[in-house]
Amino acid sequence: MSQSKQRRVGSAVRNGTIREMLDPMAAVQHNCDWGYDALDGWVIGCAGHMMLARDQRALDGLLWNRRLFKQLLTGEGIDTP
């Protein structure tokens, strides 16, 4: 496993590898419902993008669960994706 580094995205710090950072971003992008408010000229962000940019606790929880899942699969002799 490659070394984990910290990367700042918005006001949250991304801990983990590049892949551990990009996978949640790709999932949010796939399901994103960003919008544009023509009346005020503002971009309206989806909850997923806001979480990735600002919610440190959620990011740490996602990373912890991802690593735990891989550990459990390995313990059962199942190849990890």
PyMOL commands that set and color helices and strands:
alter all, ss='L'
color gray80, all
select helices_A, chain A and resi 18-30+47-54+56-75
alter helices_A, ss='H'
color red, helices_A
select strands_A, chain A and resi 5-9+12-16+35-37+42-44
alter strands_A, ss='S'
color yellow, strands_A
deselect
rebuild
show_as cartoon
